Amino acid sequence: MVCPSWLSFILYNPVRKIFTDREAILAESGITENSVVLEVGAGNGFLTEELATHAKKVYAVELQAGMIRKLKSRIARFGERVAVIKGDIASLSLDEGFADVCILYYSFHEFDDKEKAAEAISRAVKPGGIVSIYEPTLEVGKSSMMKTMMMFKQRNFVAFVEKNGILTRFVSLKKNISPELCGAVKRSPHE
């Protein structure tokens, strides 16, 4: 179930800020000052403002108009560094391979069409790019997290970090660079 915008105060509050190390999330996701980041399920900007402080550009995707109003207010000071995209990731037509990192913070479990969402995200992330998925342990069991990982593995991603904490499950996956894209050298049968 998607958190309604009128309850957004539970997503952005002092207690959550104390117990969530947002800088560690960025580090775990490989976000640098040169990163172009796709944040899917931006909500009211709890993570977006931290992303905008550290990344080159953030594309924040959010479905709900009420959340977008709050998000835009929170990130106004960042100007052109953050582009807000209204819509369902499963039905958006994003440019192929534009994102260095896609971060899904407590959002993937809420998507109606997870397969289409995984497909759209996979197209948007460049070869060698990263998808980082954080999910709440109370709502997402180990088997559900494994299903999510498999959706990305089937799309040419490899998991390189997995954590099952008390409150959060985390996986970071890297998109393989296909031989066609990296100019692989064909070897003769005699080599």
Contacts in CASP RR format, 6 or more apart in sequence:
PFRMAT RR
TARGET T0000
AUTHOR 0000-0000-0000
METHOD contacts of the structure
MODEL  1
MVCPSWLSFILYNPVRKIFTDREAILAESGITENSVVLEVGAGNGFLTEE
LATHAKKVYAVELQAGMIRKLKSRIARFGERVAVIKGDIASLSLDEGFAD
VCILYYSFHEFDDKEKAAEAISRAVKPGGIVSIYEPTLEVGKSSMMKTMM
MFKQRNFVAFVEKNGILTRFVSLKKNISPELCGAVKRSPHE
1 110 0 8 1.000
2 63 0 8 1.000
2 64 0 8 1.000
2 110 0 8 1.000
3 10 0 8 1.000
3 11 0 8 1.000
3 43 0 8 1.000
3 110 0 8 1.000
4 64 0 8 1.000
5 44 0 8 1.000
5 64 0 8 1.000
5 65 0 8 1.000
5 66 0 8 1.000
5 67 0 8 1.000
5 69 0 8 1.000
5 70 0 8 1.000
8 43 0 8 1.000
8 44 0 8 1.000
8 66 0 8 1.000
8 67 0 8 1.000
8 70 0 8 1.000
10 16 0 8 1.000
11 43 0 8 1.000
11 44 0 8 1.000
11 45 0 8 1.000
11 46 0 8 1.000
12 44 0 8 1.000
12 45 0 8 1.000
12 46 0 8 1.000
12 70 0 8 1.000
12 74 0 8 1.000
16 46 0 8 1.000
20 46 0 8 1.000
22 46 0 8 1.000
22 47 0 8 1.000
22 50 0 8 1.000
23 50 0 8 1.000
23 54 0 8 1.000
25 47 0 8 1.000
25 50 0 8 1.000
25 103 0 8 1.000
25 105 0 8 1.000
25 132 0 8 1.000
25 134 0 8 1.000
26 50 0 8 1.000
26 51 0 8 1.000
26 54 0 8 1.000
26 55 0 8 1.000
28 132 0 8 1.000
28 161 0 8 1.000
28 170 0 8 1.000
28 172 0 8 1.000
29 101 0 8 1.000
29 103 0 8 1.000
29 130 0 8 1.000
29 132 0 8 1.000
29 172 0 8 1.000
30 101 0 8 1.000
30 130 0 8 1.000
30 132 0 8 1.000
31 37 0 8 1.000
31 51 0 8 1.000
31 54 0 8 1.000
31 55 0 8 1.000
31 100 0 8 1.000
31 101 0 8 1.000
31 103 0 8 1.000
32 54 0 8 1.000
32 55 0 8 1.000
33 54 0 8 1.000
33 55 0 8 1.000
33 56 0 8 1.000
34 56 0 8 1.000
34 100 0 8 1.000
35 54 0 8 1.000
35 55 0 8 1.000
35 56 0 8 1.000
35 57 0 8 1.000
35 100 0 8 1.000
35 101 0 8 1.000
36 55 0 8 1.000
36 56 0 8 1.000
36 57 0 8 1.000
36 59 0 8 1.000
36 98 0 8 1.000
36 99 0 8 1.000
36 100 0 8 1.000
36 101 0 8 1.000
37 51 0 8 1.000
37 55 0 8 1.000
37 57 0 8 1.000
37 58 0 8 1.000
37 59 0 8 1.000
37 99 0 8 1.000
37 100 0 8 1.000
37 101 0 8 1.000
37 102 0 8 1.000
37 103 0 8 1.000
38 59 0 8 1.000
38 61 0 8 1.000
38 94 0 8 1.000
38 98 0 8 1.000
38 99 0 8 1.000
38 101 0 8 1.000
38 102 0 8 1.000
38 103 0 8 1.000
38 121 0 8 1.000
38 124 0 8 1.000
38 125 0 8 1.000
39 47 0 8 1.000
39 48 0 8 1.000
39 51 0 8 1.000
39 58 0 8 1.000
39 59 0 8 1.000
39 60 0 8 1.000
39 61 0 8 1.000
39 102 0 8 1.000
39 103 0 8 1.000
39 104 0 8 1.000
39 105 0 8 1.000
40 61 0 8 1.000
40 89 0 8 1.000
40 102 0 8 1.000
40 103 0 8 1.000
40 104 0 8 1.000
40 107 0 8 1.000
40 108 0 8 1.000
40 117 0 8 1.000
40 121 0 8 1.000
41 60 0 8 1.000
41 61 0 8 1.000
41 62 0 8 1.000
41 63 0 8 1.000
41 89 0 8 1.000
41 104 0 8 1.000
41 105 0 8 1.000
41 107 0 8 1.000
41 110 0 8 1.000
42 48 0 8 1.000
42 60 0 8 1.000
42 61 0 8 1.000
42 62 0 8 1.000
42 67 0 8 1.000
42 71 0 8 1.000
42 84 0 8 1.000
43 62 0 8 1.000
43 64 0 8 1.000
43 67 0 8 1.000
43 70 0 8 1.000
43 71 0 8 1.000
44 67 0 8 1.000
44 70 0 8 1.000
44 71 0 8 1.000
44 74 0 8 1.000
45 60 0 8 1.000
45 70 0 8 1.000
45 71 0 8 1.000
45 74 0 8 1.000
45 75 0 8 1.000
46 105 0 8 1.000
47 103 0 8 1.000
47 105 0 8 1.000
48 58 0 8 1.000
48 60 0 8 1.000
48 71 0 8 1.000
48 74 0 8 1.000
48 75 0 8 1.000
48 82 0 8 1.000
49 74 0 8 1.000
49 75 0 8 1.000
49 78 0 8 1.000
51 58 0 8 1.000
51 60 0 8 1.000
51 82 0 8 1.000
51 103 0 8 1.000
52 58 0 8 1.000
52 75 0 8 1.000
52 78 0 8 1.000
52 81 0 8 1.000
52 82 0 8 1.000
53 78 0 8 1.000
55 81 0 8 1.000
55 101 0 8 1.000
56 81 0 8 1.000
57 81 0 8 1.000
57 82 0 8 1.000
57 83 0 8 1.000
58 78 0 8 1.000
58 81 0 8 1.000
58 82 0 8 1.000
58 83 0 8 1.000
59 82 0 8 1.000
59 83 0 8 1.000
59 85 0 8 1.000
59 94 0 8 1.000
59 98 0 8 1.000
59 99 0 8 1.000
60 71 0 8 1.000
60 75 0 8 1.000
60 82 0 8 1.000
60 83 0 8 1.000
60 84 0 8 1.000
60 85 0 8 1.000
61 85 0 8 1.000
61 87 0 8 1.000
61 89 0 8 1.000
61 92 0 8 1.000
62 68 0 8 1.000
62 71 0 8 1.000
62 84 0 8 1.000
62 85 0 8 1.000
62 86 0 8 1.000
62 87 0 8 1.000
63 86 0 8 1.000
63 87 0 8 1.000
63 88 0 8 1.000
65 86 0 8 1.000
68 84 0 8 1.000
68 86 0 8 1.000
71 84 0 8 1.000
72 84 0 8 1.000
75 82 0 8 1.000
75 84 0 8 1.000
85 92 0 8 1.000
85 94 0 8 1.000
88 111 0 8 1.000
88 112 0 8 1.000
88 113 0 8 1.000
88 117 0 8 1.000
89 111 0 8 1.000
89 117 0 8 1.000
89 120 0 8 1.000
89 121 0 8 1.000
90 111 0 8 1.000
90 112 0 8 1.000
90 113 0 8 1.000
90 114 0 8 1.000
90 116 0 8 1.000
90 117 0 8 1.000
90 119 0 8 1.000
90 120 0 8 1.000
91 116 0 8 1.000
91 120 0 8 1.000
92 120 0 8 1.000
94 120 0 8 1.000
94 123 0 8 1.000
94 124 0 8 1.000
95 124 0 8 1.000
96 123 0 8 1.000
96 124 0 8 1.000
97 123 0 8 1.000
97 124 0 8 1.000
97 125 0 8 1.000
97 126 0 8 1.000
97 127 0 8 1.000
98 124 0 8 1.000
98 126 0 8 1.000
99 124 0 8 1.000
99 125 0 8 1.000
99 126 0 8 1.000
99 129 0 8 1.000
100 125 0 8 1.000
100 126 0 8 1.000
100 129 0 8 1.000
100 130 0 8 1.000
101 125 0 8 1.000
101 129 0 8 1.000
101 130 0 8 1.000
101 131 0 8 1.000
101 132 0 8 1.000
102 121 0 8 1.000
102 124 0 8 1.000
102 125 0 8 1.000
102 130 0 8 1.000
102 131 0 8 1.000
102 132 0 8 1.000
103 131 0 8 1.000
103 132 0 8 1.000
103 134 0 8 1.000
104 121 0 8 1.000
104 131 0 8 1.000
104 132 0 8 1.000
104 133 0 8 1.000
104 134 0 8 1.000
105 134 0 8 1.000
106 134 0 8 1.000
106 135 0 8 1.000
106 136 0 8 1.000
108 114 0 8 1.000
108 117 0 8 1.000
108 133 0 8 1.000
108 135 0 8 1.000
108 148 0 8 1.000
109 135 0 8 1.000
109 136 0 8 1.000
109 139 0 8 1.000
109 140 0 8 1.000
109 144 0 8 1.000
109 148 0 8 1.000
111 117 0 8 1.000
114 148 0 8 1.000
114 151 0 8 1.000
115 151 0 8 1.000
118 148 0 8 1.000
118 151 0 8 1.000
118 152 0 8 1.000
118 155 0 8 1.000
119 155 0 8 1.000
121 131 0 8 1.000
121 152 0 8 1.000
122 131 0 8 1.000
122 152 0 8 1.000
122 155 0 8 1.000
122 156 0 8 1.000
122 157 0 8 1.000
122 175 0 8 1.000
125 131 0 8 1.000
125 175 0 8 1.000
126 175 0 8 1.000
127 175 0 8 1.000
127 176 0 8 1.000
127 177 0 8 1.000
127 178 0 8 1.000
127 181 0 8 1.000
127 182 0 8 1.000
128 174 0 8 1.000
128 175 0 8 1.000
128 176 0 8 1.000
128 177 0 8 1.000
129 174 0 8 1.000
129 175 0 8 1.000
130 172 0 8 1.000
130 173 0 8 1.000
130 174 0 8 1.000
130 175 0 8 1.000
131 152 0 8 1.000
131 157 0 8 1.000
131 172 0 8 1.000
131 173 0 8 1.000
131 175 0 8 1.000
132 170 0 8 1.000
132 171 0 8 1.000
132 172 0 8 1.000
132 173 0 8 1.000
133 145 0 8 1.000
133 148 0 8 1.000
133 149 0 8 1.000
133 170 0 8 1.000
133 171 0 8 1.000
133 172 0 8 1.000
133 173 0 8 1.000
134 168 0 8 1.000
134 169 0 8 1.000
134 170 0 8 1.000
135 144 0 8 1.000
135 145 0 8 1.000
135 148 0 8 1.000
135 168 0 8 1.000
135 169 0 8 1.000
135 170 0 8 1.000
136 167 0 8 1.000
136 168 0 8 1.000
136 169 0 8 1.000
137 164 0 8 1.000
137 165 0 8 1.000
137 166 0 8 1.000
137 167 0 8 1.000
137 168 0 8 1.000
137 169 0 8 1.000
138 167 0 8 1.000
140 148 0 8 1.000
140 169 0 8 1.000
141 169 0 8 1.000
142 164 0 8 1.000
142 169 0 8 1.000
145 164 0 8 1.000
145 169 0 8 1.000
145 171 0 8 1.000
148 171 0 8 1.000
149 159 0 8 1.000
149 162 0 8 1.000
149 171 0 8 1.000
149 173 0 8 1.000
152 159 0 8 1.000
152 173 0 8 1.000
153 159 0 8 1.000
153 173 0 8 1.000
156 175 0 8 1.000
156 176 0 8 1.000
156 178 0 8 1.000
157 173 0 8 1.000
157 174 0 8 1.000
157 175 0 8 1.000
157 176 0 8 1.000
158 173 0 8 1.000
158 174 0 8 1.000
158 176 0 8 1.000
159 171 0 8 1.000
159 172 0 8 1.000
159 173 0 8 1.000
160 172 0 8 1.000
160 173 0 8 1.000
160 174 0 8 1.000
161 170 0 8 1.000
161 171 0 8 1.000
161 172 0 8 1.000
162 170 0 8 1.000
162 171 0 8 1.000
162 172 0 8 1.000
163 169 0 8 1.000
163 170 0 8 1.000
163 171 0 8 1.000
164 170 0 8 1.000
END
